[in-house]
């Protein structure tokens, strides 16, 4: 059976919540999407995240499942790219392990790609605040708004929320941007969207349901500064990114390139 959809879950020390999240994802896919796979990328965890994933996969039924282990820890961006490049589906979605955006929102990001309208569709917390059930602490929410303003200023990206961990990709069209990306940690989302825009891909931001979950590994003060520095780096790499995209495109087949006519 051809795999049409891949779900990629980056996980670092997620033993306490990954099991239930995987059960929820697998149950949803079994009911709604038979031709699918679930990939967990264990990014150098020091707990039993990998074992938890393998145990949950026993309930996958006919769904395909894979555990990819990265050692040592490389960062969420590296884990996401690794999973997306290994995906066998025509469309791949990466989702945070805590399911802050519930898996029931899947059709919002997958549907526009299936309809042939877009190549990258990503969830947004900023387009409709009524869909937010549990808000982040005030400091984190304000920090996110400031960071997004800096992203728009530095990169020219027009989007209101680049950081929501729920993004879908038409894999053939997006392989060049995945191969061109270099940021392994905090600003990897921004880099992927910036690369997609440079490559001429069709992007769409859609409102999704979202609930804050405790347990974030991002320190607002320390890591916000690091993210800002990485965004500055993204802006400076424009020419190098274009070169890397062209090099990767040159290796693709005509079938893989058929959705990229307007790209560089």
N, C-alpha and C positions, 0 to 999 in steps of 0.2 A: 504494500500500500504506500503510495506517495505521501510524503510528509508535506503538508501545506503550511503548517504553522509551528514555529519553535518559540518556547518560552524560556528565556535565560534569566537565571537568578544568581547575581553575585552575592557571595556570603562570606563574611569574616566574623568568626566567633558568634555564630547565630544559632547555637544548639538549643537555646531556650525557646525560640519561637519558629524556627525553620520547619520543624515537623508538622505543626498544625497548619502552617501556611501551605506546605506542599500537599497535604491532604485536601485542603480547600481548592487548590489549583487543579489537582488531578480529578477531583469529583466534578468540578465545573467542565473540564475538558471532556471527560467521559460522557457527560450529558449533552454537550453542545458541539464538540469538535473532535471527531474520532481520529482524523489524520493529523496528529500532532505529536510533538515531543517536548519533554521538559529537560532542561540542562541546568544543573547546579554547578557553579564555578566556586570551589572552595579556595579562597584566596589566602592561603597560609594560616589557617585557623590554628589556634593552640588549644581549642576544646574539641569536642567530638562532633563538630558540624558535619563532617563527611559521613560518619556512621549514622547520624540522624537522617541524612538524605537517603542513604542506601536503605534504611529501614522503611522510610515512607514510600520509596519506589516499589516496594513489594506489593503495594496496593494499586499499581498503575494499570493493571489489566492489559489491554492491547496497545496502550500508549507507549511510545518509545521514551526511555529515560537514560540520562548519562550524568555521571559525576566526573568533572574535570578538576584535578587537584593542582594547584599552583604553589610552589615552594621556592623561596620564602614569600612572605606577603609582598605583593607588588602594588596594591592599590585598587580601588573600585573601578577606575577607568580601564586599567589593564584587564581586570576580570571580565568586565562587560565586553570589551573588544574580543577577548579570547572566546567567549561564549558565542558571540554573534558570528565570528568568522568560522566557527565550528558548526553552526546551525545548518541543518539540512532542509529546513522549511523555505518556502518561497518568501514568506514573511516571518520576521523574528521580532519578538517583543522582549525588552528587558524590564523586569519588575523588581522593585526592592523586596527584600526578604520579609519585611514586616507587613506587606500588603496594605500600606497606608492608602493606596488607591486599590479598592477591591477588584478582584479578578473579573467580577461581573461587569466592569467597565470596558472589558476587552474589545467589544465590537466598536466602540467609539474610536479606537485608534487603528484597528485592523480593517474595518469596513471601508473607509475612504481609499485605502491602498488596494483592497480587493476590487473596488469599483474602477480602478485605473486612474484615479484623479490625482493621487499624491504618491511620493516615494518615502517620505518621512512624516509621521504623524505623532504628535507628543501631547501628553496630558498636561493640563494647566490648572493650577489652584487659583490663579488671578483673574480668570475670565468671568467666573461666576462664584462669588464668595458664598452664595447660598448653598453650594454643594459641599462646603467644608463643615464637617460634623464637629470635630474636636480641633480647635485651633492650637497652633504652636504657642509657647510662651511669648509674651509681648516682645522681649528683646530679640528672640530669634526671628519673629515675623518682621519686625522693623529692619533687622539686619538683612533679611532676604530682599526686602524692597530696595534698600540702598544698593545692595550688590547688583540687583537687576538693572538699576539705573546706570551703574558704572559699566555693566556689560553692554547696554544699548549705546552708550556714549563711545566706548572703546572699539566695538566691533561693527556697529551699524545694524545689528540684528534687531528687528522690530518687535520681538516677542515679549510678552509680559512675564513669562515664567519659564526659564530654561532649566530649572533644577529639579522639577518633579520627576521622580523615578519611575516613569511609566511611558516608554517610548517604543514606537513600532517602525520597522525598516523594511523596505523592499530590498532583499539581500543582494540580488544581482546588481541593482543600481547603486547600492551603498558600499559594496566591497572596496572601491577605490578610496572612499573617505575613511573607512575603517583601517585600511593599510597606510593611509597618510597620517593618521592621528598619532600623536606622541605623548600626550599628557596622561599620566597614569592615575592621578589622584583627583584633587578637588574640583578643578574646572573642566573636567573631561566632557561634561554635557555641553558646555558652551563651545568647546572645540569641535565636537561632532556637528553641531548645528551650523557653526561658522563654515566648516568644511563643506557641508551639504549645500549651503548657499553659494559658496565659491564654485562648486561643481555644477551649478545650474539645476540641482534637483528641486523637486516640488515639495515644499514644506507646509504643514498645517498644524496650528495649535488649537486644541479642542478642550473645552471645560470638562473636568472629571470630578467625581466624588473623591474626597480625601479626608483622612482623619490622622491627626498627630499621634504617634506612638513614642513612648519613652524608650530610651536606649540608643539614641543617636550617638555615633562615634565622632561627630564633628564638634569641635570646641569653637563657639561663636567668635570669641575674640581672636584667638591664635589662628584658626584656620580661615577666617574671613580675610585676613591679611594675605595669607598664602594664596587664596583663590584670586584675590585682586592681582597679585604679582603674576600668576599664571595667565590671567586675562590679558595683561599687558604683553606677555610673551606671545600669545596668540596673534595679536595685532601685528607684531613685528615679523611673524613668520609667513606672511601672505604669499610672497613669491615662492618660498620653499614648499609651501603647501600645494600651490598650483603645479609645481614641477613633480611632486610626489603623486598627485592625482593623475596627471598625464601619463606618468610612467606605469602606474597601476592599470589605467584604462587600456594602455597598449597591449597588455597581457590578457585582456578579456576577449571572449568570443563574441561574434556578431549578435548571438541570441542574448547574451548578458548585457549588451550595450543597447538593446532595442528601446529601453525606457529612458535613454540618456541623450536623445538627439540634441537637446538644447544646451547641453553641458559643455565645459571647456574641453 
